[in-house]
Amino acid sequence: MRFARTMLAAGCALMMAVPAAAAPAQAYRAYVDGRWGQIHVRVDGPTAGPTVVLVHKMVWSSVEFSKAQPWLAARGIRSIAIDLPGYGLSDSPTEQPHADDYADDLIPVLDRFGVEKAVMVGANTGATLVAAFALRHPDRTRALVLDGPPIFGGEQLKTFLAEPEFDRTAKPGGATLLARWKEVAALGANGRLTDEAIQTGILQFFQAGPHYLYGHQAIFSYPLGPALDGVKQPVMLITYPGDQLRAVSLATKKVHPGFTLKEIGWTGMTADYQAPKAWADAVADYVLGLGR
């Protein structure tokens, strides 16, 4: 009898220790139906908080923001990081899209998560697509955050558009992987890219769909400079000493003195991945300063 009472008391204590219902997960992944199939997204942060949509650079994926998202969540911000069509785990376009097509395919994502207006954040080439989104869907755009907008012209732009496709055919001894490693490592020399960042970037490159240059061509065919002249929403530029496009961001600030410029003290590249807290704090400070 004493044993039964002991077990009953232990059972009641256990029942009291277990919450009636588990709190909904703040961080999870999902798929959304888009124009060319399914769009893969990473979500983190409270539903009640302001929402930012994170658009990666070429040729990466939502993994680019995976380290920054928990820091944004800690500041009370919900972030939705997208695998653009043809990258990461999203389905690929069947023909060459325009930048406007990529921008329009963000609408189903906002609708899926009940977001009326979002702060659109674009890293490097992703900045072009969020600018295109703001022009096409101003009623769904709260503000823009541009981390290194790729504004080029003349011969430099022609060079980017003429970039040949990298042969991703598997070769003995991992020669294809090694060739890509050497290319990326040369860009991130002098410690600007860690081995882990190089490896992660390479994995995203090889995971991209068969037409990985579609996004590249769409972005560098889009007149980003003139497009920014038409953006009516608040805009923040993020830059840092190690940013390849630092000079472009500083020049853009001169052309648009009303834009906010935030400088991060990071001497490497890809701050959103390699210095995630500093980068997330810059975004969070701006977003929370906008109010509701």
Phi, psi and omega in degrees: 000315178299322179298317181297317180296323180296315181294322178296316180296319180295320179295319179296320179297320179295319179297322180290332183282337182271124179297148182297324179214135180291143177292143181299142181294136177277329183246124179199173178241157182206167175239142180233138178288126180236192184296322185250015183130214184269143177250125179269136180225154172247127183242138176210147176107164184289139180298327183285347183278170174298151184249134172243141176253125186254123183243120187283169177270174174269140352252087179241209178200191178297344176304331180306328184256004187297331179274335181276332185301317177298327178290323175295318179299322179296338177267006178086020182249132173273132178240142177236106180264130189253139163273109179301151180306126181097359183227156181059232182254014179272151177293157187264149172296153180267349177208167184300117178275166169265160177303324178297327179293316176299319180297315181297331182285359174276340182299314178303330179291313177300318180295319182300324183257014175064034181264114179285314177221141180228155168276120184265122184245124180237128178263123177055240182297337175296337178298326178297318184288325178286330174293318177298321178298316182298324179286323182276332184225062182298333181286349179251005185247119177277317181191170177240144169236120184246111179263092179074065180296130184276077180263112181228169177204172174061222185294327180297318179293320178299322179296317179297317182290337180267006182303126180286156179287136177284131180284108182266014178298133179295137180229157182303143176071016180067030184299325180293316178297318181295321179297318179292320178303314182297321179297311183290319180299326178295324178292325183256032182297166179062033175079010181287339173231129176285163176301322180296319179292320177298313181298315180297317179297320179295319178300320178294322180298314182283342178278341182300157183296177185295337181247060187294343179277355178304311181296318178303311182294319180297318184289315182279356172266355184264132181281080186297317181305303176300327180298320180296335176296334183263357181285127183259344182279161175301145182227135171241136174258133175251134175213169181196161186305326182274359183290127178299333184251025180303314181298323179293317179297317179295321178292323179295322177298322179293321179290325182237078183299341178283346177288145173277138176243123178243123178255131178256141180277065182234123185267354177270192176257169172051062184299326182298335179257323185264338176228061191297323182291314179299318180294313181297321179297322178297316179294314183297316179303317181291312182298314181291334176287343179286336186076191182265000000 
